[in-house]
Structure formats: C-alpha cells, structure tokens
Amino acid sequence: MSRWCASLTADDPVGQVAAMGGRPVRTREGRHALGLLDGPGAATGPYRVGDVYAIGEVTLHNAPELRSRLGADGAPGDCSDGELLLRAYVRFGTAGLAAADGMFALAIAERDELVLVRDHMGARTLFHARAGTGEGAAWAASTSLRALQRWPALDTGLHLPAVRSFLTFAYLPGRETLLRGIHEVLPGRCVRLKPDGTSVEETYWEPAEVADERPAAEHAGELRELLESATARRLPAAEPVGVLLSGGVDSSLVTALAAKLHDQAVRSYSISFGGDAPNELAYSGLVATHCHTEHQVLTVPGAAVAARLPETVALLDSPVGDPLTVPNLMLAEAVAADGMSVVLNGEGGDPVFGGPKNLPMLIHELHRDEAGVDSRARAYVDSYRKCHGDLPVLLTPGVLAELADAPPVTDLLTPYLAQGQMTSLLNQLLHTNLRTKGAHHILTKVERVTASQGLEGRAPLFDRAVVDHAFRVPPRLKLAGTSEKWILKEAVRDLLPATIVDRPKSGMRVPVQQWLDGPLRELGHDLLLGGSARARGLFRQDTIRSWLRREGTLLPRQGGKLWLVLTLELWLRSFEVGA
C-alpha cells in the first residue's frame, strides 16, 4: 500500500523526495528522483525501459490488447501494468497512453523532463508544484497532496479562489487546489515539466462528438456489447466481486452484468439510514433477488457519521461536500471485511448518458434572454444550488475583498459549454459533467475511500470505449423527450425488471438536516463557531449562527450549506491550513 512522489531539480533531487516522505531512487540523468510513499494507494516502481524511468499507480483493464500492440518483443509477459504502460509510451508516445484503458497516475523521468500522466477519466489524481523560476526552478509531483505540502521548497498556504469554487460546486472542478501553488493534472493530459521552470500540457484523449445516425436498435446493441466488455474487464480473476447497489438503473445494470459474466460469487451492498429515513431498499432488494447476488444491507446511523466524519474528510486530497462520503467508507470497509479486492459501482451513467441535471439547463436555454456562453455557465452554476448565491453574506468582508479581482468561477465551465468540440447543447452539458463532477467529485471520492481499505473501486460506465460511444449516440436517443438515459436503458432492458428500468431517478436521500440537528449538532457548533474557525476568518459568524438555527427561508436548505462549510473546516484542520 503506497503512493508516490517525484522531483526534478539540479539541487539534490533525492533529498527533495526524502523531504516529502518518499523512499527515493535516483535516475540515470541525475536531475530526477522518484520515490514511494507510505499511505493507501497502489503505487509500484520505479520501472525502467532503456534510459526512461517511471513510477506510478497503474491498473490497466486492457493489458492484453496493449501487449498485443507492442508485440512479443515489446513487453515481457510478467511485466507489471505500470511497466506495460511505460513501454507503450516509449514505443508510441502519447498515442500509447491513449490506447490504454484503466486507472493511472504516472511520473516519467525522460531526458531532462519530468512527464506527468493522468488517466482518461481521472480515476486517480495527480498534483504538481514549482518552486523558483528559470535555472533555479525545482518541480515536485505526487499522487498525495500531503506530500507536496511537506515539500520545504514550496511556500504554500490557503488558496482563496478554491474556497469559493468549493462552496459553489461542493468539489474543485479544475486544476486548482486549496493549497496555493499546487495544481492538479487534468484527466486525459500529459504535462511536461521542464528544468527551466516552464511546462507544456498535451491532451492525449478528449471525448469527441461524432455524427452517427444509425437506427436506435443498432446503437443500443453496440452499447450493450461495450458494457459487457467493460464489466468483464473489470472483474477480478478467480475471486468474488462486490457491487455497490443503490437500486437505480446504473448500479442495477452493473450488478446484472457482473452476475451474468463472473464465474465467482457476486456480493451486493446497499445502504440504509434507519427506519425513519427514506430509502430505496425495495428496489435494491428486488435487483439482488433477480440477479441472485449475496446481498447485505448496511445501516448507517447518524452517530456513526458524526464519529467518523473527521477521519473520512482527512482521506481526501481535495474535499468533497457529499454527505454520502462516510457511508461510502463504511461500505468499503464491509466489502474489504468480506475478503474482496475489487468492488464495482454504477457511477457514470448520469454524466455520460444524460441524467437529471440536464433538463433544467435545457429549459433555461429555451427561455434565456441573454445570449452567449457566459449566461449558460452562470445558469449551470445556479443549478448546483449550493452556496454560490450566499457568498456575499457567508464570506467575511476581507475574504470578499481579496476575491474581487479573481477570475469568475464560470471560467471553469466555459471551455466545455462553448461551441467547439461539441455542437449539441446536451453533449456540451455531458462533456462539462464528465470533466468536472465526474473527474473531480465522483471518481476521486470513490478512489480514495476504497483505497483506504485496500480495495479498487471500478466503474464500468466510465470505460473509455463506452464514453466514446456515448458521444456518437444522437442526443435525442440519450434524452428522449423527458426520458433520461433512454439509450442506456434500452441496451439493458432484458437484464432487469421493468420496475427498475423505467422508474424515475430519485437519488439517495440523505438525512443531513437530521444529523445536523442531532448527533452532529455539537461538532458543528464547536467547529464552525469555535476559536479556530474565527481565527481563520473565512466565514461570517452571524450567518453561520442563522443557518444553525435554520432561519431565513420558507423552504430551508441550510442543512446542505452547513454540510459544505463543515466539510471544508474539517479538511482545513486536517491539513493544518491557517488563515
């Protein structure tokens, strides 16, 4: 169990890696050092191909195809996934990275550069930072934000624009992190860090809209084949597999495909918040019975959420304001306790095939008075309904003054919402969802909580070939009238009861306000009104008190807002970030 770090500098690269907590290995060039870190992760290496070295967290789902492409002399049969990916890069360049399918974050020491590679969808995260400029520049990179925070050469601290972004989206949707000077590599990118302090970013894969007007039945048939292939390639060999089953169509289809394709036991896991809370156990139970899985329902009481929230938030390199994070961790613990190493999930159906977030945006498009991508981006931000509209009364005057000249949060969205790679509005929205919430919320949360338990969380619906196909399907077949994800449902209709396929999406209803009024009440008051929060100076205390008293609106939504603020405060404390 480990993660990795790397450095590029003329001044003692081995010492720089050691200072980050890594066990360093110097490469032949001498300017680089690579090292493994203690911590939950899948890092291995270093690997060497000729004069090129690499270290990474790499799981490939199409290793046989890559070996075939490299040929018998190109890849030894016993080489690891990390070495195989490096060999594909050395032979084919970024085309070799594009041909891979999997979860990976890789650092490559090549000549006098440090090359950083993040997988197509963003299943694994990767960060980098620079200290100094010109000939005196030094670079550091890691899959652990804490490691970069320990780098002595970096003068870091709280990055206020990222605070605003987190309160707007409930995650950080781009390159920025909450630590000043540390940036995240975007998915599908290869970033070359150079010894003179400059860097070059290359895109080796990005989803592309393709006009394909075949009949709906042909699209559904091809999609079914791709879903079966994606699921089969993610099943562990010769051992049982777990599946997180909510009862929605996405997790249900993954459960059904796993049960159909796996030659070992399939165990499904669902969440309950107790007898008084709304749940979907009837649906998940129906699917488990239909698919003949070994089914377990895990009850998550509010007291457990209160007790485990700080440690769960501390697992994340960037905070995620999702109240399901603690239940997700407890599910991962249950799966690991049953002896499994892989757990599948149904994540990806909404951002890839047209889930419920898109209808409000399409309605806005019909009625908006202002033309242009900026109006569309503002509507997208508003549709999140987090804390963006409350920032003038939530943030202190000093913070607002410092943010006055910062670029607007809509700048994070306009590259995807503008006419460019995607001409269809629905595809633009799906592209945005995939590259923001998909990469920076869904996948990163799943990866960190499962890795903490020695598991790999795998998402067949985020498969590269499945995503490529989704952008070939005409928009009218993804959102058919008001029927969301229509083509996905048609592709699996024979696998599941009609009750599951045709039910409207309800989502997991989490009793956040009950938790805040009950077991989290004391923790919330202590953290948000205590001396540490006041000293940090981010939030107006009168607004926090008002929200804690549930004042201010006819239909209160303070619970969700307080959850974001509480999550942020816990994360800042865990990383010891001051004012």
BALUMLUM-867379 format. One line per 2 residues: number of its first residue (from 1); their letters; for each residue x, y, z of C-alpha. Coordinates in pm, 1 decimal, decimal comma. Example, Ala and Ser with C-alpha at 12.3 -4.5 7.8 and 13.67 -1.06 7.14 Angstrom:
2
1	AS	1230,0 -450,0 780,0 ~ 1367,0 -106,0 714,0
This chain:
579
1	MS	0,0 0,0 0,0 ~ 170,6 318,6 -112,9
3	RW	157,4 635,0 -319,9 ~ 442,9 810,6 -498,7
5	CA	628,1 1138,6 -529,7 ~ 889,0 1271,4 -771,0
7	SL	1121,5 1569,3 -810,4 ~ 1303,1 1747,2 -1091,4
9	TA	1581,0 1978,7 -979,1 ~ 1952,1 2037,0 -1015,4
11	DD	1978,3 2072,4 -638,9 ~ 1963,2 1733,1 -463,9
13	PV	1651,0 1567,0 -613,7 ~ 1694,5 1267,6 -381,6
15	GQ	1682,6 1496,4 -80,3 ~ 1370,4 1668,1 -214,5
17	VA	1188,3 1332,7 -244,1 ~ 1303,5 1232,8 103,7
19	AM	1173,7 1562,1 242,9 ~ 828,1 1476,6 104,2
21	GG	837,6 1146,4 289,9 ~ 937,8 933,0 -7,0
23	RP	1188,6 649,1 -33,7 ~ 1392,6 789,3 -325,0
25	VR	1556,0 628,3 -626,5 ~ 1779,6 846,7 -846,6
27	TR	1751,2 802,8 -1223,2 ~ 2043,8 792,6 -1465,2
29	EG	2007,4 1159,1 -1565,4 ~ 2067,3 1272,1 -1208,1
31	RH	1820,5 1563,1 -1210,2 ~ 1524,0 1335,3 -1128,3
33	AL	1433,0 1129,1 -825,9 ~ 1131,0 904,5 -783,5
35	GL	1004,0 760,7 -457,5 ~ 731,5 554,1 -292,0
37	LD	530,5 699,9 -3,5 ~ 356,5 527,9 282,2
39	GP	-20,6 560,5 254,7 ~ -324,2 398,2 94,8
41	GA	-263,3 355,2 -274,9 ~ -145,3 120,8 -546,6
43	AT	194,1 269,2 -634,9 ~ 471,7 48,2 -769,4
45	GP	806,7 107,1 -931,9 ~ 1029,4 251,9 -1038,8
47	YR	1021,8 81,6 -1379,7 ~ 1286,5 125,2 -1646,9
49	VG	1273,5 94,6 -2024,5 ~ 1609,3 189,9 -2175,1
51	DV	1702,2 528,8 -2030,0 ~ 1344,1 614,2 -1933,0
53	YA	1225,8 559,8 -1575,9 ~ 876,4 582,9 -1427,8
55	IG	677,9 532,7 -1110,4 ~ 303,3 515,8 -1083,7
57	EV	-28,5 393,7 -955,8 ~ -142,8 193,0 -1257,9
59	TL	-426,3 -54,6 -1311,8 ~ -491,2 -145,3 -1675,7
61	HN	-817,3 -302,4 -1790,9 ~ -691,9 -378,8 -2142,8
63	AP	-342,9 -511,2 -2073,1 ~ -375,1 -800,0 -2324,0
65	EL	-456,3 -555,0 -2604,8 ~ -157,8 -335,4 -2516,4
67	RS	73,7 -638,9 -2506,8 ~ -52,7 -745,8 -2848,1
69	RL	7,9 -397,6 -2987,5 ~ 363,8 -396,2 -2853,1
71	GA	438,3 -742,3 -2989,4 ~ 619,1 -1038,7 -2837,3
73	DG	948,6 -849,7 -2801,0 ~ 789,9 -528,2 -2676,6
75	AP	654,9 -639,4 -2339,4 ~ 768,7 -931,1 -2121,8
77	GD	479,7 -1148,9 -2018,7 ~ 543,8 -1091,2 -1648,6
79	CS	581,4 -711,9 -1654,1 ~ 353,6 -508,4 -1430,4
81	DG	77,6 -280,4 -1553,0 ~ 297,1 19,4 -1476,2
83	EL	587,2 -109,8 -1682,0 ~ 349,8 -206,3 -1962,5
85	LL	210,6 147,6 -1976,5 ~ 563,8 291,0 -1977,7
87	RA	658,7 59,7 -2264,8 ~ 353,3 173,9 -2461,2
89	YV	459,1 534,9 -2404,3 ~ 822,9 476,0 -2502,5
91	RF	717,8 295,8 -2822,0 ~ 418,8 503,7 -2933,2
93	GT	436,4 829,0 -2738,2 ~ 106,3 979,1 -2624,4
95	AG	-74,7 750,3 -2872,3 ~ 33,0 464,6 -2646,8
97	LA	-130,0 639,2 -2349,6 ~ -448,5 696,1 -2548,5
99	AA	-462,0 324,6 -2635,8 ~ -460,2 227,1 -2268,1
101	DG	-776,0 184,0 -2064,1 ~ -757,6 192,8 -1689,0
103	MF	-682,9 393,5 -1378,9 ~ -339,0 550,3 -1368,0
105	AL	-124,2 837,6 -1245,9 ~ 229,9 809,9 -1376,8
107	AI	554,1 1010,7 -1347,9 ~ 808,2 952,7 -1625,1
109	AE	1171,3 1067,9 -1599,6 ~ 1259,8 1124,9 -1964,1
111	RD	1582,1 1302,6 -2062,2 ~ 1578,9 1629,8 -1864,9
113	EL	1197,1 1642,1 -1821,9 ~ 950,1 1503,5 -1570,4
115	VL	639,4 1389,3 -1757,2 ~ 312,4 1353,5 -1563,0
117	VR	26,6 1141,9 -1699,6 ~ -328,4 1111,3 -1565,8
119	DH	-576,8 854,9 -1696,6 ~ -852,0 938,3 -1945,3
121	MG	-1135,6 986,0 -1693,6 ~ -946,6 1096,1 -1381,4
123	AR	-987,7 783,3 -1169,5 ~ -656,2 858,4 -998,1
125	TL	-540,0 1203,9 -900,2 ~ -204,5 1369,9 -956,5
127	FH	-63,1 1702,8 -832,7 ~ 243,2 1915,1 -906,3
129	AR	409,9 2231,6 -777,7 ~ 703,7 2455,0 -870,2
131	AG	947,5 2640,7 -652,0 ~ 1168,6 2910,1 -801,3
133	TG	1198,4 3021,2 -1162,6 ~ 1440,6 2993,8 -1451,5
135	EG	1756,4 2792,4 -1399,1 ~ 1686,2 2776,6 -1026,8
137	AA	1345,3 2619,3 -1068,6 ~ 1252,2 2294,3 -897,9
139	WA	947,4 2075,8 -962,0 ~ 775,0 1825,0 -737,6
141	AS	483,6 1595,2 -814,7 ~ 285,8 1337,8 -620,9
143	TS	-39,0 1146,5 -600,2 ~ -56,7 1277,2 -242,1
145	LR	-134,8 1640,9 -171,9 ~ 6,0 1599,5 178,5
147	AL	343,8 1503,6 35,3 ~ 361,8 1825,1 -168,2
149	QR	250,1 2023,4 134,1 ~ 556,3 1884,9 316,6
151	WP	794,5 1994,4 37,6 ~ 1023,2 2250,6 209,6
153	AL	1096,9 2440,7 -111,6 ~ 730,7 2537,1 -154,0
155	DT	581,2 2837,7 21,7 ~ 215,6 2742,2 25,6
157	GL	-98,7 2838,3 213,7 ~ -473,8 2873,2 166,0
159	HL	-585,6 2946,6 -192,3 ~ -897,5 3161,4 -154,8
161	PA	-1036,7 3123,1 -510,5 ~ -1051,5 2747,9 -445,2
163	VR	-1255,1 2813,1 -129,5 ~ -1508,6 2998,6 -343,9
165	SF	-1511,1 2718,8 -602,3 ~ -1568,1 2452,1 -338,9
167	LT	-1859,3 2641,4 -185,4 ~ -2006,7 2680,7 -534,9
169	FA	-1974,9 2322,7 -660,5 ~ -1912,1 2108,6 -347,5
171	YL	-1583,2 1998,1 -507,9 ~ -1296,1 2160,8 -700,3
173	PG	-1369,9 2128,6 -1072,8 ~ -1035,9 2213,1 -1236,6
175	RE	-661,7 2247,0 -1185,3 ~ -681,7 2449,1 -863,7
177	TL	-642,6 2302,9 -516,0 ~ -699,6 2458,4 -176,3
179	LR	-323,5 2493,7 -134,5 ~ -161,2 2789,3 -308,5
181	GI	90,2 2689,2 -575,1 ~ -21,0 2324,7 -601,3
183	HE	-211,1 2226,2 -915,1 ~ -391,3 1913,3 -1029,3
185	VL	-322,1 1743,9 -1360,7 ~ -642,3 1722,9 -1564,3
187	PG	-762,6 1383,6 -1689,3 ~ -652,8 1279,8 -2036,1
189	RC	-349,9 1509,1 -2010,5 ~ 25,9 1467,5 -2027,8
191	VR	214,4 1753,8 -1858,2 ~ 585,4 1800,8 -1932,9
193	LK	773,2 1978,0 -1655,1 ~ 1097,0 2132,1 -1781,2
195	PD	1415,7 2221,8 -1593,6 ~ 1381,9 2593,5 -1676,3
197	GT	1054,8 2611,0 -1478,0 ~ 821,9 2603,4 -1779,4
199	SV	568,7 2333,3 -1855,0 ~ 376,6 2209,6 -2158,3
201	EE	38,3 2038,2 -2141,5 ~ -63,5 1788,2 -2409,8
203	TY	-408,7 1636,7 -2449,1 ~ -379,3 1271,5 -2544,5
205	WE	-753,7 1197,7 -2521,9 ~ -1071,4 1402,2 -2503,3
207	PA	-1424,9 1284,3 -2587,3 ~ -1536,2 1398,7 -2930,7
209	EV	-1883,2 1437,9 -3075,7 ~ -1936,5 1218,2 -3382,8
211	AD	-2249,6 1225,0 -3601,2 ~ -2378,4 867,3 -3620,9
213	ER	-2737,6 842,2 -3741,5 ~ -2772,6 465,0 -3727,5
215	PA	-3105,9 328,6 -3600,9 ~ -3160,0 326,2 -3226,3
217	AE	-3152,2 -54,2 -3214,3 ~ -2801,1 -60,9 -3361,3
219	HA	-2675,4 194,5 -3110,6 ~ -2835,0 0,0 -2825,3
221	GE	-2683,5 -326,0 -2948,3 ~ -2332,8 -183,3 -2976,4
223	LR	-2363,8 -16,6 -2638,1 ~ -2467,4 -348,2 -2481,1
225	EL	-2157,0 -517,0 -2622,0 ~ -1936,4 -237,3 -2488,2
227	LE	-2097,4 -253,0 -2144,0 ~ -2042,6 -627,8 -2124,8
229	SA	-1680,3 -588,2 -2231,9 ~ -1619,9 -303,6 -1984,6
231	TA	-1768,0 -502,0 -1696,3 ~ -1588,0 -825,4 -1786,3
233	RR	-1250,5 -649,2 -1799,8 ~ -1303,2 -507,0 -1451,5
235	LP	-1392,5 -837,4 -1285,5 ~ -1116,0 -986,1 -1067,5
237	AA	-982,6 -1323,3 -1173,9 ~ -1067,8 -1624,8 -958,9
239	EP	-1220,3 -1433,7 -666,7 ~ -1559,1 -1292,5 -564,5
241	VG	-1650,7 -936,8 -655,1 ~ -1851,8 -676,6 -467,6
243	VL	-2101,9 -438,3 -623,8 ~ -2241,6 -123,4 -463,3
245	LS	-2614,3 -143,6 -535,7 ~ -2840,4 156,5 -476,0
247	GG	-3138,0 26,3 -672,8 ~ -3110,7 281,8 -953,4
249	VD	-3070,9 169,4 -1311,4 ~ -2694,9 236,9 -1326,9
251	SS	-2585,6 27,8 -1028,7 ~ -2851,6 -232,3 -1113,5
253	LV	-2722,6 -288,0 -1467,0 ~ -2365,5 -326,3 -1338,8
255	TA	-2489,5 -579,5 -1083,4 ~ -2678,3 -771,9 -1351,2
257	LA	-2381,3 -776,4 -1588,4 ~ -2143,1 -885,9 -1312,3
259	AK	-2379,3 -1169,1 -1215,4 ~ -2406,4 -1275,7 -1578,9
261	LH	-2037,0 -1259,9 -1664,2 ~ -1848,5 -1354,7 -1346,3
263	DQ	-1759,6 -1714,9 -1265,1 ~ -1728,6 -1636,7 -893,7
265	AV	-1970,0 -1511,4 -629,9 ~ -2116,5 -1162,4 -669,3
267	RS	-2195,8 -983,8 -344,4 ~ -2407,2 -669,7 -346,2
269	YS	-2414,7 -398,1 -80,7 ~ -2676,3 -132,8 -6,1
271	IS	-2715,3 147,1 249,6 ~ -2993,8 220,7 495,4
273	FG	-3010,8 526,1 720,6 ~ -3254,2 364,9 962,5
275	GD	-3626,5 306,9 974,8 ~ -3735,4 672,0 973,1
277	AP	-3529,9 777,5 670,3 ~ -3643,4 739,1 307,7
279	NE	-3469,2 453,6 130,5 ~ -3460,0 250,3 -189,5
281	LA	-3414,0 -88,1 -25,6 ~ -3716,6 -234,9 -200,3
283	YS	-3555,5 -165,4 -536,3 ~ -3206,4 -283,9 -442,0
285	GL	-3355,9 -594,8 -281,5 ~ -3554,1 -667,2 -597,7
287	VA	-3237,8 -642,4 -809,6 ~ -3037,2 -859,7 -569,1
289	TH	-3306,3 -1128,7 -580,6 ~ -3338,5 -1103,6 -958,7
291	CH	-2960,4 -1134,8 -1005,9 ~ -2910,9 -1397,8 -730,2
293	TE	-2642,1 -1199,6 -550,3 ~ -2538,0 -1240,1 -189,3
295	HQ	-2691,9 -920,3 -56,9 ~ -2605,6 -716,1 250,0
297	VL	-2773,9 -400,4 380,2 ~ -2551,4 -177,2 589,5
299	TV	-2730,6 52,8 834,5 ~ -2551,3 384,5 883,9
301	PG	-2672,1 568,5 1196,7 ~ -2618,2 939,5 1233,6
303	AA	-2396,3 881,5 1535,8 ~ -2152,9 684,6 1319,4
305	VA	-2144,7 966,1 1064,1 ~ -2066,3 1218,2 1337,8
307	AR	-1793,9 998,7 1485,2 ~ -1623,6 921,4 1154,7
309	LP	-1665,0 1239,2 953,2 ~ -1327,7 1394,7 1051,3
311	ET	-1123,7 1085,5 957,2 ~ -1317,3 1042,6 632,1
313	VA	-1263,7 1402,4 521,0 ~ -892,6 1362,7 602,7
315	LL	-865,5 1081,7 344,5 ~ -941,7 1320,4 57,5
317	DS	-671,9 1520,6 -120,5 ~ -940,3 1773,5 -209,4
319	PV	-1262,2 1797,3 -8,5 ~ -1588,6 1664,0 -147,1
321	GD	-1903,5 1805,1 11,0 ~ -2101,6 1484,8 -36,8
323	PL	-2286,3 1355,3 272,5 ~ -2252,8 1002,1 133,2
325	TV	-1875,2 1002,8 185,6 ~ -1886,1 843,5 532,1
327	PN	-2142,6 580,5 422,3 ~ -1921,8 509,6 118,9
329	LM	-1626,9 447,5 350,7 ~ -1832,4 215,7 570,8
331	LA	-1944,2 22,3 262,5 ~ -1581,0 -12,9 155,6
333	EA	-1498,2 -148,9 500,0 ~ -1777,7 -405,2 470,6
335	VA	-1657,2 -518,4 128,1 ~ -1296,5 -546,9 247,8
337	AD	-1407,7 -738,4 558,0 ~ -1562,0 -997,7 325,1
339	GM	-1218,7 -1056,0 173,6 ~ -1262,3 -891,4 -165,3
341	SV	-1012,1 -674,6 -351,4 ~ -1243,6 -524,9 -616,9
343	VL	-1578,2 -350,6 -583,3 ~ -1777,6 -232,3 -885,0
345	NG	-2011,7 66,0 -888,2 ~ -2266,9 224,4 -1120,5
347	EG	-2108,4 569,3 -1125,1 ~ -2100,3 738,4 -1464,9
349	GD	-2449,8 687,8 -1600,7 ~ -2562,9 1043,5 -1531,2
351	PV	-2261,1 1240,1 -1659,9 ~ -2213,1 1013,2 -1962,7
353	FG	-2567,6 939,2 -2080,0 ~ -2780,5 1233,5 -1969,5
355	GP	-2901,9 1227,5 -1612,1 ~ -3144,4 1464,0 -1438,7
357	KN	-2911,7 1767,0 -1412,0 ~ -2955,5 1843,5 -1780,9
359	LP	-3329,4 1916,3 -1800,1 ~ -3315,0 2245,1 -1602,6
361	ML	-3031,1 2362,6 -1825,6 ~ -3221,4 2274,6 -2144,0
363	IH	-3527,7 2461,2 -2017,1 ~ -3307,4 2761,9 -1936,1
365	EL	-3171,7 2754,0 -2289,9 ~ -3523,3 2785,8 -2430,1
367	HR	-3611,7 3088,9 -2221,6 ~ -3290,1 3278,4 -2156,8
369	DE	-3281,2 3643,3 -2260,2 ~ -2904,3 3679,8 -2275,2
371	AG	-2704,1 3510,7 -2549,7 ~ -2353,9 3371,9 -2513,3
373	VD	-2166,5 3107,8 -2320,3 ~ -2131,9 3323,0 -2005,6
375	SR	-2507,3 3318,3 -1949,2 ~ -2511,0 2941,6 -1993,0
377	AR	-2222,8 2899,5 -1748,0 ~ -2398,0 3115,0 -1486,1
379	AY	-2711,3 2904,4 -1522,6 ~ -2502,6 2589,8 -1476,5
381	VD	-2354,7 2730,7 -1154,8 ~ -2701,7 2829,3 -1029,5
383	SY	-2833,2 2480,0 -1099,4 ~ -2597,7 2338,9 -835,9
385	RK	-2793,1 2521,9 -563,8 ~ -2502,6 2512,9 -317,9
387	CH	-2356,4 2824,7 -154,5 ~ -2273,1 3039,2 -457,7
389	GD	-2565,5 3277,1 -409,3 ~ -2486,0 3306,2 -38,2
391	LP	-2120,3 3403,5 -74,3 ~ -2181,8 3778,5 -17,9
393	VL	-2330,4 3703,1 326,1 ~ -2127,4 3390,3 407,1
395	LT	-1771,2 3508,7 342,3 ~ -1619,7 3784,0 554,4
397	PG	-1560,8 4128,8 400,8 ~ -1185,9 4072,8 399,1
399	VL	-1216,4 3749,2 201,7 ~ -1460,2 3908,6 -43,3
401	AE	-1218,4 4195,3 -97,9 ~ -933,7 3955,6 -175,5
403	LA	-1156,5 3768,7 -422,2 ~ -1274,6 4082,3 -601,0
405	DA	-1018,2 4053,3 -881,0 ~ -1013,2 3672,5 -903,4
407	PP	-1144,9 3515,8 -1226,9 ~ -1511,8 3415,3 -1200,6
409	VT	-1595,5 3050,5 -1126,3 ~ -1773,9 3034,2 -1461,1
411	DL	-1430,8 3035,9 -1628,1 ~ -1400,8 2673,1 -1513,7
413	LT	-1702,6 2579,8 -1728,6 ~ -1682,8 2789,4 -2043,3
415	PY	-1427,8 2566,5 -2223,4 ~ -1685,5 2287,6 -2223,0
417	LA	-2003,9 2490,8 -2272,9 ~ -1878,4 2691,3 -2571,6
419	QG	-1934,7 2579,5 -2928,3 ~ -1626,0 2377,4 -3010,2
421	QM	-1570,2 2005,6 -2990,0 ~ -1940,1 1960,7 -2911,0
423	TS	-2213,3 2128,4 -3118,1 ~ -2515,3 1975,9 -2941,0
425	LL	-2611,2 2152,1 -2618,3 ~ -2681,5 1819,9 -2446,5
427	NQ	-2337,4 1690,6 -2542,8 ~ -2179,7 2013,1 -2417,0
429	LL	-2353,2 1958,5 -2083,1 ~ -2243,5 1594,9 -2068,3
431	HT	-1887,0 1696,8 -2155,6 ~ -1897,7 1950,3 -1871,7
433	NL	-2037,0 1695,2 -1626,7 ~ -1775,9 1437,9 -1725,2
435	RT	-1480,0 1673,7 -1695,5 ~ -1591,1 1848,6 -1376,3
437	KG	-1809,9 1643,1 -1142,5 ~ -1705,0 1309,9 -1293,8
439	AH	-1330,6 1362,8 -1258,4 ~ -1315,0 1584,4 -950,1
441	HI	-1600,3 1454,6 -735,6 ~ -1729,2 1109,4 -826,5
443	LT	-1410,7 929,5 -925,0 ~ -1174,4 1089,1 -675,3
445	KV	-1410,2 1018,1 -383,4 ~ -1453,4 653,8 -484,7
447	ER	-1079,4 605,2 -533,5 ~ -972,4 749,4 -200,7
449	VT	-1230,0 575,4 21,6 ~ -1180,9 236,0 -147,1
451	AS	-800,7 265,0 -149,1 ~ -808,6 332,4 225,0
453	QG	-942,2 -22,9 266,0 ~ -707,4 -190,0 19,2
455	LE	-979,1 -208,0 -247,1 ~ -1004,0 -95,8 -605,9
457	GR	-1333,4 72,2 -689,9 ~ -1402,0 20,0 -1060,5
459	AP	-1667,2 195,0 -1271,4 ~ -1766,0 19,2 -1598,0
461	LF	-1980,5 314,3 -1711,0 ~ -1669,0 535,1 -1713,8
463	DR	-1498,8 294,7 -1955,9 ~ -1321,4 482,7 -2235,5
465	AV	-1493,6 293,4 -2518,9 ~ -1833,7 336,0 -2350,7
467	VD	-1776,6 712,0 -2322,1 ~ -1660,2 734,9 -2683,5
469	HA	-1976,6 556,5 -2793,3 ~ -2195,7 782,8 -2579,9
471	FR	-2080,1 1084,1 -2780,7 ~ -2165,0 903,1 -3104,8
473	VP	-2523,4 840,1 -2992,6 ~ -2754,9 1117,4 -3120,5
475	PR	-2868,8 1340,3 -2832,5 ~ -3236,5 1257,0 -2896,6
477	LK	-3158,8 894,4 -2802,8 ~ -2993,5 989,4 -2473,6
479	LA	-3261,6 1233,2 -2361,8 ~ -3575,7 1110,0 -2539,4
481	GT	-3838,6 1369,2 -2453,4 ~ -3824,7 1364,0 -2074,2
483	SE	-3689,0 1006,6 -2057,2 ~ -3333,6 1036,5 -1930,0
485	KW	-3057,2 792,2 -2031,6 ~ -3300,0 631,1 -2277,4
487	IL	-3037,4 451,3 -2488,8 ~ -2866,5 311,8 -2179,7
489	KE	-3195,0 171,7 -2053,3 ~ -3275,1 16,4 -2390,2
491	AV	-2935,5 -151,9 -2400,7 ~ -3003,0 -340,6 -2075,3
493	RD	-3381,4 -371,4 -2073,9 ~ -3372,3 -751,1 -2098,7
495	LL	-3138,5 -777,9 -1797,9 ~ -3358,4 -613,3 -1534,6
497	PA	-3721,7 -595,3 -1420,8 ~ -3917,7 -318,1 -1592,7
499	TI	-3980,0 -166,6 -1247,9 ~ -3609,9 -86,6 -1225,9
501	VD	-3551,1 20,9 -1585,9 ~ -3849,3 255,3 -1608,6
503	RP	-3851,8 405,9 -1260,3 ~ -3771,0 778,6 -1236,4
505	KS	-3441,0 866,6 -1074,0 ~ -3480,4 969,6 -712,2
507	GM	-3124,0 964,6 -588,0 ~ -3003,5 866,8 -243,4
509	RV	-3194,7 1083,7 3,6 ~ -2956,3 1151,2 288,6
511	PV	-3094,2 1284,8 622,2 ~ -2838,2 1564,1 651,2
513	QQ	-3060,7 1800,6 847,1 ~ -3147,0 1524,8 1096,8
515	WL	-2777,2 1461,5 1150,9 ~ -2702,3 1830,9 1197,4
517	DG	-2989,1 1869,6 1443,5 ~ -2889,0 1551,0 1627,3
519	PL	-2553,6 1371,7 1650,9 ~ -2361,9 1637,3 1453,3
521	RE	-2506,5 1932,5 1643,6 ~ -2227,8 1961,0 1899,5
523	LG	-1948,7 1903,1 1646,9 ~ -2099,2 2157,7 1406,4
525	HD	-2127,4 2428,5 1669,1 ~ -1779,5 2363,5 1808,0
527	LL	-1611,2 2365,1 1468,4 ~ -1796,3 2647,3 1295,6
529	LG	-1826,7 2885,7 1590,4 ~ -1506,3 2790,0 1770,0
531	GS	-1182,5 2980,5 1800,6 ~ -1006,2 2808,0 1511,3
533	AR	-1277,6 2898,6 1259,2 ~ -1291,0 3257,0 1389,0
535	AR	-913,5 3287,5 1363,9 ~ -914,7 3160,5 1006,5
537	GL	-1154,4 3441,8 920,5 ~ -1336,9 3284,7 626,6
539	FR	-1700,0 3288,9 738,5 ~ -1928,7 3545,8 895,7
541	QD	-2031,2 3414,8 1234,0 ~ -2378,0 3574,2 1221,5
543	TI	-2460,2 3384,5 901,3 ~ -2336,3 3054,1 1046,4
545	RS	-2546,4 3106,5 1360,1 ~ -2851,7 3186,1 1149,5
547	WL	-2806,2 2868,5 944,8 ~ -2755,2 2659,2 1256,4
549	RR	-3089,5 2795,9 1384,2 ~ -3248,4 2712,0 1043,7
551	EG	-3353,8 3071,1 984,2 ~ -3402,8 3267,9 668,7
553	TL	-3607,1 3082,7 406,9 ~ -3953,5 2937,5 364,6
555	LP	-3803,9 2606,3 247,2 ~ -3479,6 2582,0 444,6
557	RQ	-3175,8 2442,5 265,7 ~ -2930,1 2534,6 535,5
559	GG	-2851,7 2169,1 604,4 ~ -2679,1 2120,0 270,6
561	KL	-2498,5 2453,0 300,2 ~ -2377,1 2380,7 651,5
563	WL	-2252,9 2042,2 534,6 ~ -2024,9 2216,1 283,1
565	VL	-1890,7 2461,4 538,9 ~ -1839,9 2185,8 796,5
567	TL	-1661,1 1963,5 544,6 ~ -1432,1 2249,1 442,2
569	EL	-1348,2 2335,9 802,9 ~ -1265,8 1972,1 883,4
571	WL	-1044,1 1943,8 574,7 ~ -855,7 2265,6 655,6
573	RS	-795,9 2143,3 1008,9 ~ -675,1 1805,7 888,2
575	FE	-423,6 1971,7 654,9 ~ -339,3 2235,5 918,7
577	VG	-418,3 2523,6 684,1 ~ -431,5 2853,9 866,1
579	A	-571,9 3193,9 781,1
